[in-house]
Amino acid sequence: MIIRYLLTLLLLAPLLSAADETDAIGAVIDNFHDAAAHGDKDRYLGLMTDEGVFMGTDEWERWPKRPDFLNYVGSRFKNGAGWNYRSVERNINISESGDFAWFDEVVYSEQNGRFRGTGVLNKQNGTWKIAHYAMSFLILNENWNEVIELTKKTRTAKEEAESL
């Protein structure tokens, strides 16, 4: 009976470990969102790797942590407030090596509605850090043609303004 119990524990150990890692990764992502909501620049940026990148919703928004995102977050969080998104759905995958994870989530903002966040985390010295986070708008398929046309009009207007 004891051997059977030990064998069961041995077989379940990797599954329990993966669940613990998934919980730890989810906690980092939740902490990332919470730090943004409270305008906590040091905590927010501390959750990213030194080489981290944040991809915003505009086509030009590729923010390497240093110096671009550091400066942007510093100015945005100056008054102790940033942006408030909370995850309402999340999927997490962990590499076989156990030192990389990727996720996708749907986040919700009271002000702006639903977005998709995707990202990659790297385990550094036993701590999960966000290496890449990308946020995108969720557009219903029924609205796709309208969004395409609006984007074309806006791009044309920008190009015309720049050529003046």
C-alpha positions in Angstrom: 0.0 0.0 0.0 2.8 2.4 0.8 4.6 1.6 -2.4 1.4 2.4 -4.3 1.0 5.7 -2.5 4.6 6.7 -3.2 4.2 5.7 -6.9 1.1 7.8 -7.2 2.9 10.8 -5.6 5.8 10.3 -7.9 3.5 10.3 -11.0 1.6 13.3 -9.8 4.6 15.4 -8.8 5.3 16.9 -12.3 1.6 17.8 -12.6 1.5 19.6 -9.3 4.8 21.4 -10.1 3.3 22.6 -13.5 0.2 23.8 -11.7 2.4 25.7 -9.2 4.4 27.3 -12.1 1.2 28.2 -13.9 -0.1 29.9 -10.7 3.2 31.7 -10.2 3.1 33.0 -13.8 -0.5 34.1 -13.5 0.5 36.0 -10.3 3.2 37.8 -12.2 0.8 38.9 -14.9 -1.8 39.9 -12.4 0.8 41.9 -10.5 1.8 43.6 -13.7 -1.8 44.7 -14.3 -2.2 45.8 -10.7 1.1 47.8 -10.7 -0.2 49.6 -13.8 -3.6 50.3 -12.2 -1.8 51.9 -9.2 0.8 53.8 -11.2 3.6 51.9 -9.5 6.4 52.4 -12.0 9.1 50.5 -10.1 7.0 47.4 -9.5 5.6 47.5 -13.0 8.9 47.7 -14.8 10.5 45.4 -12.2 8.3 42.6 -13.5 9.9 42.9 -16.9 13.2 41.5 -18.1 15.9 44.2 -18.8 15.4 43.4 -22.5 11.6 43.5 -22.3 9.3 44.9 -24.9 5.8 46.2 -24.7 3.7 46.3 -27.9 0.9 48.8 -27.8 -2.2 49.0 -29.9 -1.0 51.6 -32.5 1.2 50.3 -35.3 4.2 52.4 -34.3 4.0 51.3 -30.6 7.0 49.1 -30.0 8.4 50.1 -26.7 11.7 48.5 -25.6 11.9 48.7 -21.8 15.1 50.9 -22.0 14.8 53.7 -22.6 11.5 54.1 -24.4 9.0 52.3 -22.1 10.9 53.4 -19.0 10.4 57.0 -20.0 6.8 56.5 -21.2 5.7 54.7 -18.0 7.5 57.3 -15.9 5.5 60.1 -17.4 2.2 58.1 -17.5 2.5 56.9 -13.9 3.7 60.3 -12.5 0.4 61.0 -10.6 0.1 57.5 -9.2 -2.3 56.3 -11.9 -1.7 54.3 -15.1 -4.2 52.1 -16.9 -6.5 49.6 -15.4 -7.0 46.2 -17.1 -7.9 43.0 -15.4 -7.7 39.6 -16.9 -11.0 37.8 -17.5 -9.7 34.8 -19.4 -6.1 33.5 -19.6 -4.2 30.5 -21.1 -0.6 29.7 -20.1 1.9 27.3 -21.6 5.3 26.4 -20.3 8.3 25.2 -22.3 9.6 21.7 -21.6 12.8 23.3 -20.2 10.6 25.1 -17.7 12.3 28.5 -18.2 10.0 30.1 -20.8 6.2 30.5 -20.8 3.8 32.1 -23.2 0.3 33.2 -22.6 -2.8 34.9 -24.1 -5.5 36.6 -22.2 -8.5 38.7 -22.6 -8.4 41.8 -20.4 -11.1 44.2 -19.5 -11.1 47.9 -18.9 -14.1 49.7 -17.5 -13.3 52.7 -19.8 -12.3 50.9 -23.0 -13.8 47.4 -23.0 -12.0 44.2 -24.0 -8.5 43.7 -25.4 -6.3 40.8 -26.1 -2.9 40.6 -24.3 -0.3 38.1 -25.3 3.2 37.6 -23.9 6.3 35.7 -23.1 7.9 35.2 -19.7 11.4 34.1 -18.9 12.4 32.5 -15.6 15.5 34.3 -14.4 17.2 33.2 -11.2 14.1 31.4 -10.1 11.8 34.4 -10.8 9.4 34.8 -13.7 9.8 38.1 -15.7 7.8 39.4 -18.6 10.0 39.5 -21.7 7.3 40.6 -24.2 3.8 41.8 -23.8 1.5 42.8 -26.7 -1.9 44.3 -26.5 -4.4 44.4 -29.3 -8.0 45.5 -29.9 -10.6 42.8 -30.2 -12.7 43.5 -33.3 -15.8 41.6 -34.1 -15.7 40.0 -37.5 -18.9 41.9 -38.3 -17.1 45.2 -37.9 -13.9 44.3 -39.8 -14.7 46.1 -43.0 -15.6 49.3 -41.2 -12.4 49.2 -39.2 -10.3 48.7 -42.3 -12.0 51.6 -44.1 -11.6 53.9 -41.0 -7.9 52.9 -40.7 -7.3 53.6 -44.4 -8.9 57.1 -44.1 -6.9 57.9 -41.0 -3.6 56.7 -42.6 -4.3 58.8 -45.7 -5.1 61.9 -43.6 -1.8 61.4 -41.6 0.2 61.0 -44.8 -1.3 64.1 -46.3 -0.6 66.1 -43.2 3.0 64.9 -43.1 3.5 65.9 -46.7 2.6 69.5 -46.1 
